Amino acid sequence: MIINMKIIIIIPTYNERENTDRMIETLAEILPGIPDHIVEVLYVDGNSPDGTAELIRSLQKTYSWLHLLVENKKEGLGMAYAKGMRYAMEKLDADYLMEFDSDFQHPPQDIPRLIAEINHGYDYIIGSRYIPGGSIPVAWSFKRKFLSVVGNIVARVFLILPQIHDVTGGFKLARVKGFMDGFDFSKLLSKSFAYKIHLLFYMVQKGAKVKEVPFLFAHRTSGESKIIKNEMQETLRVIFRLQMQNPKIMRFIKFVIVGGTGLVIQTAFFEVTSVFMHLLTPSIATVIGGEMAIISNFSLNNLWTFREYRIAGSKIIFKFLQFNLTSFIALGIQYTVLKIGEDVAQGSPFVIQFFFFGALILVLITNYIIYNKIIWKTKD
């Protein structure tokens, strides 16, 4: 059982005087009742013109657990959290960092529920809207609900994180030692809402033990919303940047490029030798062009796609024969799927095309798995 952790709840604010007053009063009732750990609060104010910082300073005289960091200027939600997290680790000796909103959309009453999971050894605890027991506000417009749900699904799919149900939420608790203390905040990919995508991806990549805790995301009733208009575009930009740094994704992209190159070689050979010059029959041109594509694919994959696992020496002939066998397996899959398609289609070109492209996708997946597990034996 993990006890005596120092938890810093980081709350960014901008023009939140009314909410801040209520929030601190609420936290003053909740925090003393949290067992086993030390819990303090750090407000990061974006130099609010409504006097939010002045209010917090006055309340610091009453509450020793209350801290304040004021930005010179507002630079976005992501930057506020980055500054707050650095401050919490360097100045307040935080063991865990909690991301939390000051507008009561994250219910303060749920703070102890997330903190309780520390005792079970979890490194990253996520307040989740999209697991049983969690929800988004009923009062939201259809557009807002749609963007939230679809945005979260898109993020899960393109980050390849099926095990995480709420990827885009902002109610989280992260361990410092071995995790957040190694994050380079100067390389944070977003100054705004999409910062959370980067931090979550980092924690998962670092091997954090993750727990999702359901909560009811509340509807904002006062204060100034932090939502930016291009939230979806910003999220997609960050996901793209993250995946361009992901070796597995880059390897798959290279694999697709190499396969496309092989297709071009086979098609060009067929068109030149069979269609235009009539040097070879279509069947012979297809076979020779196919083998040329196989040689090209094997060479490029070995030199580029799987260069960290490059095959050399006496093994290369055996592996090349394995690679050829893989191509025959691919043909077998295509033949089988299209034969089924012929029986189902009953002459419909659309259905045949559907089965054709389905076969291509199956071959793509099969080849990639065989290349990784058998031909080049990657460690992924």
C-alpha positions as CSV (number, residue, x, y, z in Angstrom):
1,M,0.0,0.0,0.0
2,I,1.4,3.4,-1.0
3,I,0.9,6.2,1.6
4,N,2.2,9.6,2.5
5,M,2.4,10.8,-1.1
6,K,2.3,14.6,-1.7
7,I,-0.4,15.4,-4.2
8,I,-0.5,18.8,-5.9
9,I,-3.9,19.7,-7.5
10,I,-3.1,22.1,-10.3
11,I,-5.9,24.4,-11.3
12,P,-5.4,26.9,-14.2
13,T,-7.6,30.0,-14.0
14,Y,-8.5,33.0,-16.1
15,N,-11.3,35.4,-15.0
16,E,-12.6,32.7,-12.6
17,R,-13.0,34.9,-9.4
18,E,-16.5,33.7,-8.7
19,N,-15.7,30.0,-9.3
20,T,-12.4,30.2,-7.5
21,D,-14.0,31.5,-4.3
22,R,-16.6,28.7,-4.3
23,M,-14.0,26.1,-5.3
24,I,-11.6,26.9,-2.5
25,E,-14.4,26.9,0.1
26,T,-15.4,23.4,-1.3
27,L,-11.9,22.1,-1.3
28,A,-11.4,23.3,2.3
29,E,-14.2,20.9,3.3
30,I,-13.0,18.0,1.2
31,L,-9.2,17.9,1.5
32,P,-8.9,17.4,5.3
33,G,-10.9,14.2,5.0
34,I,-8.6,12.5,2.4
35,P,-6.6,9.8,4.3
36,D,-3.1,8.5,3.8
37,H,-1.7,11.4,1.7
38,I,-0.8,15.1,1.8
39,V,-3.0,17.1,-0.6
40,E,-2.3,20.7,-1.6
41,V,-3.6,23.0,-4.3
42,L,-1.7,25.2,-6.8
43,Y,-3.6,27.8,-8.8
44,V,-2.0,29.0,-12.0
45,D,-3.6,32.3,-12.9
46,G,-3.2,33.8,-16.4
47,N,-3.0,37.3,-15.0
48,S,-6.8,37.6,-14.8
49,P,-8.1,41.2,-15.0
50,D,-11.0,40.3,-12.7
51,G,-8.8,39.9,-9.6
52,T,-8.7,36.1,-9.4
53,A,-5.1,36.2,-8.2
54,E,-5.8,38.8,-5.5
55,L,-8.6,36.6,-4.1
56,I,-6.3,33.6,-3.9
57,R,-3.6,35.6,-2.2
58,S,-6.1,36.7,0.4
59,L,-7.3,33.2,1.0
60,Q,-3.7,31.9,1.3
61,K,-3.6,33.6,4.8
62,T,-6.3,31.2,5.9
63,Y,-5.2,28.0,4.1
64,S,-1.6,26.8,4.3
65,W,-2.2,24.2,1.6
66,L,-3.1,26.9,-1.0
67,H,-0.4,28.0,-3.5
68,L,-0.4,30.5,-6.3
69,L,1.6,31.0,-9.5
70,V,0.8,34.0,-11.7
71,E,1.8,34.0,-15.4
72,N,3.1,37.2,-16.9
73,K,0.5,36.7,-19.6
74,K,-2.0,34.1,-20.6
75,E,-0.4,31.6,-23.0
76,G,-3.0,28.8,-23.2
77,L,-4.2,26.0,-21.0
78,G,-1.4,23.7,-22.0
79,M,1.3,26.2,-21.0
80,A,-0.5,26.9,-17.7
81,Y,-0.4,23.3,-16.8
82,A,3.2,23.0,-18.0
83,K,4.3,25.9,-15.7
84,G,2.2,24.5,-12.9
85,M,3.6,21.0,-13.1
86,R,7.2,22.2,-13.2
87,Y,6.6,24.5,-10.2
88,A,4.9,21.7,-8.3
89,M,7.8,19.3,-8.9
90,E,10.6,21.8,-8.3
91,K,9.2,24.0,-5.5
92,L,6.5,21.9,-3.8
93,D,8.2,18.4,-4.0
94,A,5.1,16.8,-5.6
95,D,4.8,13.0,-5.8
96,Y,1.6,13.1,-7.9
97,L,0.2,15.9,-10.1
98,M,-3.5,16.3,-10.6
99,E,-5.1,18.2,-13.5
100,F,-8.3,19.8,-12.4
101,D,-10.7,22.6,-13.6
102,S,-11.9,25.5,-11.4
103,D,-15.3,25.7,-13.0
104,F,-16.9,22.7,-11.2
105,Q,-17.1,20.6,-14.4
106,H,-14.8,18.3,-12.6
107,P,-16.7,17.6,-9.4
108,P,-14.5,18.3,-6.3
109,Q,-16.2,15.4,-4.5
110,D,-14.6,13.0,-6.9
111,I,-11.0,14.0,-6.0
112,P,-10.8,11.5,-3.1
113,R,-11.9,8.7,-5.5
114,L,-9.0,9.3,-7.9
115,I,-6.5,9.7,-5.1
116,A,-7.6,6.4,-3.5
117,E,-6.4,4.5,-6.5
118,I,-2.8,5.5,-5.6
119,N,-3.0,3.0,-2.8
120,H,-3.5,0.3,-5.4
121,G,-0.2,1.1,-7.2
122,Y,-1.6,3.0,-10.2
123,D,0.7,5.5,-11.9
124,Y,-1.9,7.3,-14.0
125,I,-5.5,7.7,-12.8
126,I,-8.0,9.1,-15.3
127,G,-11.4,10.5,-14.5
128,S,-13.4,9.0,-17.3
129,R,-16.6,10.2,-18.9
130,Y,-16.8,7.2,-21.3
131,I,-17.0,4.1,-19.1
132,P,-20.0,2.8,-17.2
133,G,-20.9,5.3,-14.5
134,G,-19.4,8.3,-16.3
135,S,-21.2,10.8,-18.6
136,I,-21.1,14.1,-20.4
137,P,-23.6,16.9,-19.6
138,V,-27.2,16.3,-20.8
139,A,-27.5,20.1,-21.3
140,W,-24.8,20.2,-23.9
141,S,-25.9,20.9,-27.5
142,F,-26.0,18.1,-30.0
143,K,-23.0,19.6,-31.7
144,R,-20.9,19.8,-28.5
145,K,-21.8,16.2,-27.6
146,F,-21.0,15.0,-31.2
147,L,-17.6,16.8,-31.2
148,S,-16.7,15.4,-27.7
149,V,-17.7,11.8,-28.5
150,V,-16.3,11.7,-32.0
151,G,-13.2,13.6,-31.1
152,N,-12.4,11.1,-28.3
153,I,-13.0,8.1,-30.7
154,V,-10.8,9.6,-33.3
155,A,-8.0,10.2,-30.8
156,R,-8.3,6.6,-29.5
157,V,-8.1,5.2,-33.0
158,F,-5.3,7.2,-34.3
159,L,-3.2,7.0,-31.1
160,I,-3.9,3.3,-31.1
161,L,-5.1,3.3,-27.5
162,P,-8.1,1.0,-27.4
163,Q,-7.4,0.3,-23.7
164,I,-8.1,3.9,-22.8
165,H,-11.7,5.0,-23.0
166,D,-11.4,8.7,-22.3
167,V,-8.4,10.1,-24.1
168,T,-9.5,13.7,-24.3
169,G,-10.5,14.4,-20.7
170,G,-8.7,16.7,-18.4
171,F,-9.3,15.2,-14.9
172,K,-6.2,13.1,-14.3
173,L,-3.6,12.2,-11.6
174,A,0.0,11.3,-12.7
175,R,2.9,9.9,-10.7
176,V,6.0,12.1,-10.8
177,K,8.9,9.7,-10.0
178,G,9.8,7.7,-13.1
179,F,7.2,9.4,-15.2
180,M,6.4,13.2,-15.1
181,D,9.9,14.0,-13.8
182,G,11.2,12.8,-17.1
183,F,8.9,14.8,-19.4
184,D,10.5,17.7,-21.3
185,F,8.0,20.5,-21.1
186,S,9.9,22.6,-23.6
187,K,8.8,20.0,-26.2
188,L,5.1,20.1,-25.3
189,L,3.3,19.8,-28.6
190,S,0.3,22.1,-27.8
191,K,-0.1,25.3,-25.8
192,S,-3.9,24.7,-25.6
193,F,-6.3,21.9,-25.1
194,A,-4.4,19.2,-27.0
195,Y,-1.6,19.2,-24.4
196,K,-3.5,16.5,-22.6
197,I,-3.2,14.2,-25.6
198,H,0.6,14.5,-25.5
199,L,0.8,13.9,-21.8
200,L,-1.4,10.8,-21.9
201,F,0.5,9.3,-24.8
202,Y,3.7,9.9,-23.0
203,M,2.5,8.2,-19.8
204,V,1.2,5.2,-21.7
205,Q,4.5,4.9,-23.7
206,K,6.4,5.1,-20.5
207,G,4.5,2.0,-19.3
208,A,2.3,3.6,-16.6
209,K,-0.1,1.4,-14.8
210,V,-3.5,3.1,-15.8
211,K,-6.8,3.2,-14.0
212,E,-10.0,4.8,-15.2
213,V,-12.5,6.1,-12.6
214,P,-16.0,7.1,-13.9
215,F,-17.3,10.5,-13.1
216,L,-20.1,12.8,-14.2
217,F,-18.7,15.7,-16.2
218,A,-20.8,18.7,-15.1
219,H,-22.2,21.6,-17.2
220,R,-20.5,24.9,-16.7
221,T,-22.8,27.5,-15.1
222,S,-20.5,30.5,-14.6
223,G,-17.0,31.8,-15.5
224,E,-15.3,32.0,-18.9
225,S,-14.9,28.8,-20.9
226,K,-11.4,27.7,-21.8
227,I,-12.6,25.9,-25.0
228,I,-11.0,27.0,-28.2
229,K,-12.8,27.0,-31.5
230,N,-10.2,24.8,-33.3
231,E,-10.0,22.2,-30.6
232,M,-10.5,19.3,-33.1
233,Q,-7.9,20.6,-35.5
234,E,-5.4,21.1,-32.8
235,T,-6.0,17.6,-31.4
236,L,-5.5,16.0,-34.9
237,R,-2.3,18.1,-35.3
238,V,-0.9,16.8,-32.1
239,I,-1.9,13.2,-32.9
240,F,-0.1,13.4,-36.2
241,R,3.0,14.8,-34.7
242,L,3.1,12.1,-32.0
243,Q,2.6,9.3,-34.5
244,M,5.4,10.7,-36.8
245,Q,7.6,10.2,-33.8
246,N,6.3,6.7,-33.2
247,P,8.8,4.1,-34.6
248,K,6.0,1.5,-35.1
249,I,3.9,3.9,-37.1
250,M,6.8,5.1,-39.2
251,R,7.7,1.4,-39.9
252,F,4.2,0.7,-41.1
253,I,4.2,3.8,-43.4
254,K,7.6,2.7,-44.9
255,F,6.1,-0.8,-45.4
256,V,3.1,0.7,-47.3
257,I,5.5,2.9,-49.4
258,V,7.7,-0.1,-50.3
259,G,4.6,-2.2,-51.2
260,G,3.4,0.7,-53.4
261,T,6.8,0.8,-55.1
262,G,6.6,-2.9,-55.8
263,L,3.1,-2.5,-57.3
264,V,4.4,0.3,-59.6
265,I,7.3,-2.0,-60.7
266,Q,5.0,-4.9,-61.5
267,T,2.5,-2.7,-63.3
268,A,5.1,-0.9,-65.4
269,F,6.8,-4.2,-66.4
270,F,3.4,-5.6,-67.4
271,E,2.3,-2.6,-69.4
272,V,5.7,-2.2,-71.3
273,T,6.4,-5.9,-72.1
274,S,2.8,-7.1,-72.6
275,V,0.5,-4.2,-73.6
276,F,2.8,-1.9,-75.5
277,M,5.6,-4.0,-76.9
278,H,3.9,-7.4,-77.0
279,L,7.1,-9.2,-76.0
280,L,5.5,-11.4,-73.4
281,T,2.1,-12.9,-72.8
282,P,0.0,-11.3,-70.1
283,S,0.4,-14.3,-67.7
284,I,4.2,-14.5,-68.2
285,A,4.6,-10.7,-67.8
286,T,2.5,-10.8,-64.6
287,V,4.7,-13.6,-63.1
288,I,8.0,-12.0,-64.0
289,G,6.8,-8.5,-62.9
290,G,5.5,-10.0,-59.7
291,E,8.9,-11.6,-58.9
292,M,10.6,-8.3,-59.7
293,A,8.3,-6.6,-57.2
294,I,9.1,-9.3,-54.6
295,I,12.8,-8.7,-55.1
296,S,12.3,-4.9,-54.8
297,N,10.1,-5.2,-51.7
298,F,12.5,-7.6,-49.9
299,S,15.5,-5.4,-50.6
300,L,13.8,-2.1,-49.7
301,N,12.2,-3.5,-46.6
302,N,15.6,-5.0,-45.5
303,L,17.5,-1.8,-46.2
304,W,14.9,0.8,-45.0
305,T,11.7,-0.4,-43.3
306,F,13.4,-2.9,-41.0
307,R,16.9,-1.5,-41.1
308,E,17.3,-2.0,-37.3
309,Y,16.8,-5.7,-37.9
310,R,18.6,-5.9,-41.2
311,I,19.3,-9.4,-42.5
312,A,22.8,-10.1,-43.7
313,G,25.2,-12.9,-44.6
314,S,24.1,-16.5,-45.2
315,K,20.7,-15.9,-43.7
316,I,19.6,-13.6,-46.5
317,I,18.9,-16.4,-49.0
318,F,16.7,-18.4,-46.6
319,K,14.9,-15.2,-45.5
320,F,14.3,-14.3,-49.2
321,L,12.7,-17.7,-49.8
322,Q,10.5,-17.1,-46.7
323,F,9.6,-13.8,-48.2
324,N,8.6,-15.4,-51.5
325,L,6.5,-17.9,-49.6
326,T,4.7,-15.0,-47.8
327,S,3.8,-13.7,-51.2
328,F,2.2,-17.0,-52.2
329,I,0.2,-16.9,-48.9
330,A,-1.0,-13.5,-49.9
331,L,-2.1,-14.8,-53.3
332,G,-4.0,-17.6,-51.5
333,I,-5.8,-15.1,-49.3
334,Q,-6.8,-13.0,-52.3
335,Y,-8.0,-16.0,-54.3
336,T,-10.0,-17.4,-51.4
337,V,-11.7,-14.0,-50.6
338,L,-12.5,-13.3,-54.2
339,K,-13.9,-16.8,-54.7
340,I,-16.3,-16.1,-51.8
341,G,-17.0,-12.8,-53.4
342,E,-17.9,-14.3,-56.7
343,D,-20.5,-16.6,-55.0
344,V,-21.9,-13.7,-53.0
345,A,-21.8,-11.0,-55.7
346,Q,-24.0,-12.7,-58.2
347,G,-22.6,-10.5,-60.9
348,S,-22.6,-7.2,-59.0
349,P,-19.4,-5.3,-59.8
350,F,-19.7,-3.2,-56.6
351,V,-19.7,-6.4,-54.4
352,I,-16.7,-7.8,-56.3
353,Q,-14.8,-4.5,-55.7
354,F,-15.7,-4.6,-52.0
355,F,-14.3,-8.1,-51.7
356,F,-11.2,-7.2,-53.8
357,F,-10.3,-4.3,-51.5
358,G,-11.2,-6.4,-48.4
359,A,-8.7,-9.0,-49.6
360,L,-6.0,-6.3,-50.1
361,I,-6.5,-5.1,-46.5
362,L,-6.3,-8.7,-45.2
363,V,-3.1,-9.2,-47.2
364,L,-1.6,-5.9,-46.0
365,I,-2.2,-6.9,-42.3
366,T,-1.1,-10.5,-42.8
367,N,2.1,-9.5,-44.6
368,Y,3.0,-6.9,-42.0
369,I,2.5,-9.4,-39.1
370,I,4.6,-12.0,-40.9
371,Y,7.4,-9.5,-41.7
372,N,7.5,-8.4,-38.1
373,K,7.2,-11.8,-36.4
374,I,8.9,-14.2,-38.8
375,I,11.0,-12.5,-41.5
376,W,12.7,-9.7,-39.5
377,K,11.6,-10.8,-36.0
378,T,11.2,-7.3,-34.5
379,K,10.9,-7.0,-30.7
380,D,7.6,-5.0,-30.8
